[in-house]
Amino acid sequence: MLWHAQSLLREFRGDSHVALLHTEGLNGVEALVVHAATGDVPAAALQMSRAWDNDQWAEGVASVRARGWLEDGPELHLNEVGRDRRQRVEHQTDVLGSYPYEAIGETGCSRLLEISERLSGEVIDADLGFPAALAARRRLRA
């Protein structure tokens, strides 16, 4: 039940995030271009993860650049406007995502974190071959 509940909460947060990206006028490829421009994830990984072809990706870059969100030059880097707009989306996503947790309060959240960390540790230690679990185990042991 906990795993399912966390999946629902993650999806709720994700749906809120997508809705907020749309309020900024971003479509799917443009949202990934903005994400790539933060430097957090390589552009090639984001392009490949959603199977955007090179023409679609280039159109997305051109669109975000035309909005005035990117620094000049061939590399993808957000300028001040782009950073502000992205930060606004991220902040509002956090606000909307906090409502379900307010219902259980600080004590409930602490207990949820404790149980979730234990459950995640069990999944990681089970070595089921999930790439995310393997990466998490490496981070925990580093």
N, C-alpha and C positions, 0 to 999 in steps of 0.2 A: 504494500500500500504506500509506503514511504517513497519508494522509487517512482511509482506512478504519480503520486502527488507532486514530487519534484519535477517530473516531466511536464505536468500540466502547468506548473508555475513558470518553468522555463519557456514553454510555448506562449503563455500569457504575456510574459515580458517581451518575447520575440515579436509577437503580434503588435504590441504597443510600439516597439521600435520601428517596425515596418510602417505602421500608420504615421508615425512622426516623420520618417524619411519622406513619405508621400506629401506631408504638409509642407515640406521644404521643396517640393516639386521634383524630387529625385526618383528616377525609375531604378530598376534593379542593377543594371550595369553601372549607372552613375553612382549609386550608393557604394558599390564595390570600388570604383575608381577613387572616391573620397576616402574610403577605408585604406586603400593602398597608399594614398598620398599622406597618410599619417606616419607611414614608415613602420607600422606595427606588423604588417604581413606583406610579403613580396607580391607585387602586382601579378606576376605570372601564376602564383598559387591561387590567387583570387579569381583570375580570369579562367583558369582551368577548372576550378571547383564548381563553376556554374556553366561550363562549356560555352563561354562567349567566344565567338571566332574573332580573328584579328580585326576585321572590319567593324564589327559591333563594338569591340573594346575601344578602337580608335574613335568611333562616333561618341562613345561615352566620355572619353577624355576630352574631346573637342567641346562637348556640351558643358562639362564641368568647368573647363577653361573659359568658355564664353560667359558663364555666370560670374566670372571673376573670383573664383575660389582657389585657383592654383597660382603658384609663383611662375614667373616667366622661365622658359628653358625647357629642355627635353625631358627632364626628370619630373616625377610626380611628387610635388611637395605642396601642402596647403599654405596659403598665405594667411594674413591676419583675418580676413573676411571668412575664408574657409574654415579656419580653426574656430572662430567664434560660432559659426553656424553649426559645425559638427558638435562643439561643446554644448550648445543649446539642446540639440537632439539627444545627446548622451545624458545630460542632466534631467531632461524631462522624462526620458526612458526610466531613469532611476526613480524619479518621483512616482510615476505610474506603477512601476514594479514594486514599490514599497507597500502599497495598500494591503495586499493579502497578509503581509507580515505584521502589520499594525494590529491585525485582529488577534494575534497570539501574544503580542507584547514582547518586551525585552527578555523576560524569563523563558517564554516559549521559544523565542528565536535562539537563545543560548542552548537550550536543550536540543532543538532541531539541528543546530550546528554540531553539537557533540555526537548525536546519533549518526548524522550524515558523514562526518569524518570517519567514524568507525566503519560504517558501511562501505564507504569509498576505499578505505584501507583494505577491507576484505576482498573487494573486487580486484584491486591492484595486486594484492598478494596471491590471488588465485592464478595469476599469470595466464589469462584466457586468450592472450594474443591480440587484444584490442590495441590498436596503435596509440590511442589516447591514454589508455591505462599504462602502457609501457613507458610513454613519455612522462607521465605523472610519477611513476616509480623512480625513474632516473632523477627527476627534480627532487623528490623526497629524500633520496639517498645521497644527493650531492652536498 
